[in-house]
Amino acid sequence: MADDKEVERLVKRMDLLDQRLDNIDTMVTAVAERVMSQPISLIITCPHCRKNIEITIIGTGKLTK
């Protein structure tokens, strides 16, 4: 009896975790699609030489001006 309730509780927690992971996947996918539709530039300062490093990522979307 106690084992059945424990299993039911575990199944419910696993279902909740699955729903949360699905929601996270949906949000990450939406953000990635939005980000990839436009160019992104990152400017990072090197902690050793203090020079700026520019990294530009261009997605699959067409560039517009």
C-alpha positions as CSV (number, residue, x, y, z in Angstrom):
1,M,0.0,0.0,0.0
2,A,2.7,2.5,1.0
3,D,4.7,1.5,-2.0
4,D,1.8,2.2,-4.4
5,K,1.3,5.7,-3.0
6,E,5.0,6.3,-3.2
7,V,5.0,5.2,-6.9
8,E,2.0,7.4,-7.7
9,R,3.7,10.4,-6.1
10,L,6.8,9.7,-8.0
11,V,4.9,9.4,-11.3
12,K,3.1,12.7,-10.6
13,R,6.5,14.4,-9.9
14,M,8.0,12.9,-13.1
15,D,5.0,14.2,-15.1
16,L,5.4,17.7,-13.6
17,L,9.1,17.6,-14.4
18,D,8.3,16.5,-18.0
19,Q,5.9,19.5,-18.4
20,R,8.5,21.9,-17.1
21,L,11.1,20.6,-19.5
22,D,8.7,20.9,-22.4
23,N,8.0,24.5,-21.4
24,I,11.7,25.3,-21.1
25,D,12.3,23.7,-24.5
26,T,9.5,25.8,-26.1
27,M,10.9,29.0,-24.6
28,V,14.5,28.2,-25.6
29,T,13.3,27.4,-29.2
30,A,11.4,30.6,-29.4
31,V,14.4,32.6,-28.2
32,A,16.8,30.9,-30.6
33,E,14.5,31.5,-33.6
34,R,14.1,35.1,-32.7
35,V,17.9,35.6,-32.1
36,M,18.8,33.8,-35.3
37,S,16.7,36.1,-37.3
38,Q,19.1,39.0,-36.8
39,P,22.8,39.4,-36.4
40,I,24.3,39.5,-32.9
41,S,27.6,41.2,-32.0
42,L,29.4,40.5,-28.7
43,I,32.3,42.7,-27.6
44,I,34.3,41.0,-24.9
45,T,37.4,42.5,-23.2
46,C,40.2,40.0,-22.7
47,P,41.0,39.8,-19.0
48,H,44.7,39.2,-19.8
49,C,45.6,41.8,-22.5
50,R,42.6,44.1,-22.0
51,K,42.0,44.2,-25.8
52,N,38.4,44.1,-27.1
53,I,37.4,41.0,-29.0
54,E,34.4,41.3,-31.3
55,I,32.4,38.2,-32.1
56,T,29.6,38.5,-34.7
57,I,27.0,35.7,-35.2
58,I,24.8,35.9,-38.3
59,G,21.7,33.7,-38.3
60,T,19.9,32.1,-41.2
61,G,17.6,35.2,-41.7
62,K,18.3,37.8,-44.3
63,L,20.0,40.9,-43.2
64,T,18.0,44.1,-43.5
65,K,19.1,47.7,-43.3
